[in-house]
Amino acid sequence: MKRRTSLALTLLLGARFPVAAAGVDDVLHGFTENLPPLNYEDDSGPQGFAVELLRLMASSARLKLSLQVLPWPRAMQMAEAQAASVLFSLTRTPEREAHFQWVGPIAQRRILIYKLATRTDLTLTQLSELGTARIGVVRDSAADRQLQAAGLRPGQQLEHGLDDATNLRKLLAGRMEFVVLLDWAAAWNLRHFKRPYDSLQPVMEHDTTKSYWYGLRPDADPALVRRLQAALDGLRRDGRYERLRQRYFR
């Protein structure tokens, strides 16, 4: 009887207090999207600055790590359903603040409007000066919505592309005058095109007030959040963060 009572108590406590933290021998589940060079997937699996950084953090915090690169809506669903989960790379905004416990920042989010450095004839200090010139932007991205809200029209001032690489290729071919890029993405794609970073010249800031972060569920164990933040802070102090950053952004 005593044994059955103990078992019932154990089951009851387990039902009332689900495990939301990853212990030393448990797995932290990371979910992300394709956003190179921060996070993406190639033939060898998940890659990118934020992916490698999280691996270093998990190792320092003595956590096992499982990673999946998924379409963003699916990544969010999986992170919400999995207790010991981390979603990244998240832009930290007031609307999202209460929906996550935050670890970071991973990196600053600097979205700029660029032109080719050779186009000394082009200037742009505000969007109203655009005239008949065109800006390349990823279709349905946050930047695309912001530019359309500012009055720019697809097929006229806006040149849509499927991704940053497509837009940069169009800019290099002279099919448009300007392009909107995350500075990390600009450096990454120029390297893949075997072009130096100074091939592009920023002419305007589009959105430079936010940063990318890791997000854990609101019910995640605060001790887990502290372990991950302490691991990240340690990587900054010992120089490994900056050495990793230089591999992806230069």
Summary of the structure (lengths in Angstrom):
residues: 250
radius of gyration: 21.8
end to end distance: 68.1
largest distance: 87.8
contacts: 767
relative contact order: 0.19
helix: 39%
strand: 30%
